[in-house]
Amino acid sequence: MTRFERKCPICAKPRDPQFTPFCSKHCRDRDLLNWLDEGYAIPGPAQVPDENEPG
């Protein structure tokens, strides 16, 4: 029976235990930047516009 090896979620190269779940510091940092630059979003309920906020 072969063990399924998970790949880096950014570039699909084999994972490095030092940077799991990524393959390198570069991919780890790219993932962090995606979160910080709002490249990723967690779905949630729709927001109702605030009447006091200028639009």
OpenMM code with the backbone's topology and positions (N, CA, C; nanometers):
from openmm import Vec3, app, unit

residues = "MET THR ARG PHE GLU ARG LYS CYS PRO ILE CYS ALA LYS PRO ARG ASP PRO GLN PHE THR PRO PHE CYS SER LYS HIS CYS ARG ASP ARG ASP LEU LEU ASN TRP LEU ASP GLU GLY TYR ALA ILE PRO GLY PRO ALA GLN VAL PRO ASP GLU ASN GLU PRO GLY".split()
positions = [
    Vec3(0.0846, -0.1170, 0.0000),
    Vec3(0.0000, 0.0000, 0.0000),
    Vec3(0.0898, 0.1241, 0.0000),
    Vec3(0.0658, 0.2157, -0.0933),
    Vec3(0.1460, 0.3371, -0.0999),
    Vec3(0.0812, 0.4471, -0.0175),
    Vec3(0.1645, 0.5288, 0.0394),
    Vec3(0.1169, 0.6400, 0.1213),
    Vec3(0.0982, 0.7618, 0.0315),
    Vec3(-0.0145, 0.8285, 0.0479),
    Vec3(-0.0442, 0.9477, -0.0312),
    Vec3(0.0398, 1.0640, 0.0218),
    Vec3(0.1231, 1.1201, -0.0641),
    Vec3(0.2063, 1.2347, -0.0279),
    Vec3(0.1340, 1.3623, -0.0679),
    Vec3(0.1052, 1.4451, 0.0288),
    Vec3(0.0412, 1.5732, -0.0015),
    Vec3(0.1430, 1.6697, -0.0587),
    Vec3(0.0971, 1.7534, -0.1470),
    Vec3(0.1830, 1.8508, -0.2145),
    Vec3(0.1634, 1.9888, -0.1528),
    Vec3(0.2555, 2.0786, -0.1832),
    Vec3(0.2473, 2.2182, -0.1409),
    Vec3(0.1210, 2.2798, -0.2018),
    Vec3(0.0371, 2.3478, -0.1235),
    Vec3(-0.0850, 2.4059, -0.1787),
    Vec3(-0.0605, 2.5247, -0.2718),
    Vec3(0.0591, 2.5801, -0.2720),
    Vec3(0.0896, 2.6945, -0.3572),
    Vec3(0.1449, 2.6506, -0.4923),
    Vec3(0.2446, 2.5617, -0.4917),
    Vec3(0.3121, 2.5266, -0.6179),
    Vec3(0.3058, 2.3771, -0.6529),
    Vec3(0.2516, 2.2952, -0.5648),
    Vec3(0.2339, 2.1506, -0.5866),
    Vec3(0.3637, 2.0697, -0.5839),
    Vec3(0.4715, 2.1274, -0.5326),
    Vec3(0.5952, 2.0505, -0.5131),
    Vec3(0.5826, 1.9699, -0.3837),
    Vec3(0.6685, 1.8719, -0.3622),
    Vec3(0.6633, 1.7950, -0.2370),
    Vec3(0.6861, 1.8857, -0.1154),
    Vec3(0.6161, 1.8560, -0.0077),
    Vec3(0.6273, 1.9350, 0.1144),
    Vec3(0.7622, 1.9145, 0.1822),
    Vec3(0.8059, 2.0166, 0.2529),
    Vec3(0.9266, 2.0092, 0.3350),
    Vec3(0.8802, 2.0123, 0.4807),
    Vec3(0.9211, 1.9153, 0.5629),
    Vec3(0.8764, 1.9128, 0.7021),
    Vec3(0.9040, 2.0431, 0.7776),
    Vec3(1.0085, 2.1134, 0.7399),
    Vec3(1.0428, 2.2388, 0.8065),
    Vec3(0.9380, 2.3478, 0.7788),
    Vec3(0.8699, 2.3411, 0.6632),
    Vec3(0.7761, 2.4454, 0.6233),
    Vec3(0.6334, 2.3937, 0.6039),
    Vec3(0.6031, 2.2756, 0.6539),
    Vec3(0.4721, 2.2139, 0.6339),
    Vec3(0.3613, 2.3120, 0.6676),
    Vec3(0.2602, 2.3241, 0.5834),
    Vec3(0.2263, 2.2390, 0.4698),
    Vec3(0.2871, 2.2842, 0.3375),
    Vec3(0.3858, 2.3722, 0.3423),
    Vec3(0.4463, 2.4251, 0.2201),
    Vec3(0.5787, 2.3564, 0.1902),
    Vec3(0.6344, 2.3879, 0.0719),
    Vec3(0.7602, 2.3256, 0.0316),
    Vec3(0.8810, 2.4126, 0.0668),
    Vec3(0.8573, 2.5420, 0.0903),
    Vec3(0.9683, 2.6338, 0.1141),
    Vec3(0.9197, 2.7586, 0.1867),
    Vec3(1.0149, 2.8380, 0.2306),
    Vec3(0.9832, 2.9653, 0.2954),
    Vec3(0.9135, 3.0571, 0.1947),
    Vec3(0.9562, 3.0507, 0.0700),
    Vec3(0.8962, 3.1340, -0.0340),
    Vec3(0.7454, 3.1078, -0.0457),
    Vec3(0.7054, 2.9826, -0.0542),
    Vec3(0.5633, 2.9503, -0.0661),
    Vec3(0.4875, 2.9855, 0.0615),
    Vec3(0.5503, 2.9647, 0.1763),
    Vec3(0.4880, 3.0017, 0.3038),
    Vec3(0.4618, 3.1523, 0.3064),
    Vec3(0.5593, 3.2315, 0.2625),
    Vec3(0.5433, 3.3768, 0.2613),
    Vec3(0.4402, 3.4219, 0.1585),
    Vec3(0.4357, 3.3555, 0.0428),
    Vec3(0.3339, 3.3889, -0.0581),
    Vec3(0.1939, 3.3662, -0.0030),
    Vec3(0.1758, 3.2578, 0.0722),
    Vec3(0.0463, 3.2294, 0.1316),
    Vec3(0.0092, 3.3378, 0.2331),
    Vec3(0.1026, 3.3783, 0.3159),
    Vec3(0.0775, 3.4842, 0.4138),
    Vec3(0.0384, 3.6141, 0.3433),
    Vec3(0.1085, 3.6482, 0.2366),
    Vec3(0.0762, 3.7700, 0.1631),
    Vec3(-0.0636, 3.7634, 0.1004),
    Vec3(-0.1051, 3.6454, 0.0568),
    Vec3(-0.2412, 3.6312, 0.0047),
    Vec3(-0.3444, 3.6651, 0.1117),
    Vec3(-0.3203, 3.6211, 0.2347),
    Vec3(-0.4116, 3.6537, 0.3451),
    Vec3(-0.4071, 3.8025, 0.3763),
    Vec3(-0.2889, 3.8598, 0.3825),
    Vec3(-0.2759, 4.0002, 0.4184),
    Vec3(-0.3294, 4.0944, 0.3110),
    Vec3(-0.3174, 4.0562, 0.1845),
    Vec3(-0.3654, 4.1390, 0.0738),
    Vec3(-0.5097, 4.1070, 0.0357),
    Vec3(-0.5779, 4.0319, 0.1210),
    Vec3(-0.7169, 3.9920, 0.0997),
    Vec3(-0.7357, 3.9109, -0.0277),
    Vec3(-0.6337, 3.8321, -0.0636),
    Vec3(-0.6446, 3.7411, -0.1767),
    Vec3(-0.7289, 3.6195, -0.1423),
    Vec3(-0.7382, 3.5896, -0.0129),
    Vec3(-0.8244, 3.4826, 0.0368),
    Vec3(-0.9362, 3.5475, 0.1169),
    Vec3(-1.0493, 3.4822, 0.1215),
    Vec3(-1.1605, 3.5315, 0.2027),
    Vec3(-1.2353, 3.4136, 0.2616),
    Vec3(-1.2790, 3.4288, 0.3833),
    Vec3(-1.3605, 3.3279, 0.4490),
    Vec3(-1.5052, 3.3715, 0.4328),
    Vec3(-1.5904, 3.2873, 0.3721),
    Vec3(-1.7286, 3.3284, 0.3489),
    Vec3(-1.8015, 3.3503, 0.4807),
    Vec3(-1.8883, 3.4472, 0.4807),
    Vec3(-1.9681, 3.4783, 0.5983),
    Vec3(-2.0999, 3.5391, 0.5552),
    Vec3(-2.1807, 3.5764, 0.6514),
    Vec3(-2.3092, 3.6363, 0.6166),
    Vec3(-2.2893, 3.7719, 0.5495),
    Vec3(-2.3843, 3.8079, 0.4640),
    Vec3(-2.3784, 3.9375, 0.3961),
    Vec3(-2.3911, 4.0490, 0.4987),
    Vec3(-2.3185, 4.1571, 0.4771),
    Vec3(-2.3243, 4.2703, 0.5684),
    Vec3(-2.4303, 4.3689, 0.5219),
    Vec3(-2.5049, 4.4211, 0.6194),
    Vec3(-2.6061, 4.5232, 0.5908),
    Vec3(-2.5352, 4.6576, 0.6002),
    Vec3(-2.5493, 4.7443, 0.4984),
    Vec3(-2.4829, 4.8750, 0.5037),
    Vec3(-2.5292, 4.9571, 0.6238),
    Vec3(-2.4380, 5.0253, 0.6881),
    Vec3(-2.4685, 5.1090, 0.8024),
    Vec3(-2.5243, 5.2425, 0.7525),
    Vec3(-2.6398, 5.2845, 0.8043),
    Vec3(-2.7036, 5.4080, 0.7589),
    Vec3(-2.6192, 5.5305, 0.7955),
    Vec3(-2.5394, 5.5240, 0.9006),
    Vec3(-2.4584, 5.6372, 0.9460),
    Vec3(-2.3273, 5.6504, 0.8696),
    Vec3(-2.2933, 5.5513, 0.7937),
    Vec3(-2.1661, 5.5518, 0.7216),
    Vec3(-2.1838, 5.6204, 0.5865),
    Vec3(-2.0982, 5.7182, 0.5557),
    Vec3(-2.1107, 5.7849, 0.4251),
    Vec3(-2.0813, 5.6873, 0.3119),
    Vec3(-2.1542, 5.6965, 0.2047),
    Vec3(-2.1352, 5.5991, 0.1013),
    Vec3(-2.1142, 5.6529, -0.0304),
] * unit.nanometer
topology = app.Topology()
chain = topology.addChain("A")
for resn in residues:
    res = topology.addResidue(resn, chain)
    for name in ("N", "CA", "C"):
        topology.addAtom(name, app.Element.getBySymbol(name[0]), res)
